Amino acid sequence: MQEEKKTIGSLDHRFVNFTSVFSQPESGLDYKIENIMLGITEFAAVLSHRSESLVETNPKDGDKKKVKLIPIDKILQKLQNSKVHQYEDFTIIYEDRFEGNLEVDLILFLENQDIPTHRVRQVLKKGKVMWDRKEKINLI
């Protein structure tokens, strides 16, 4: 944390850079400060993080650091409420007990409530893996 003193007019002011406090590269998360609220005796910061991939490979030794995967229920809800993503671009791969892995369009999957979400294995966007349960990948 870096602190800097400045005199503005006749008052001394202190400025603090909290960026280093909120960045944690060792956890694999890239935090972004969304909002800061200051009170007389309190301080609050609203942070968000984006995860390019939830599996980080260390180039030196090839070890994988695993990060908790966002549940498919939240991913599907995000896609339903998204103004950025198009429904027709996404397909869902789920495991059927009798036929193995099946691929279905996102629209049909959301309309068909018979398929439990714990059977979802991957979410694809135009053929590219965007979410994968086994590999713990989330690019959405």
Long-range contacts (C-beta under 8 A, 24 or more apart in sequence): 18-45, 22-47, 27-67, 28-54, 28-56, 28-65, 28-67, 29-67, 51-138, 52-139, 53-137, 53-138, 53-139, 54-136, 54-137, 54-138, 55-135, 55-136, 55-137, 66-136, 67-136, 69-133, 69-136, 69-138, 70-131, 70-138, 71-117, 72-117, 72-118, 72-120, 72-123, 72-131, 72-133, 73-117, 75-123, 75-131, 75-138, 75-140, 76-110, 76-117, 78-140, 79-106, 79-123, 79-140, 80-110, 85-125, 85-140, 89-125, 89-126, 90-123, 90-124, 90-125, 90-130, 91-123, 91-124, 92-120, 92-122, 92-123, 92-124, 93-120, 93-121, 93-122, 93-123, 93-124, 94-119, 94-120, 94-121, 95-119, 95-121
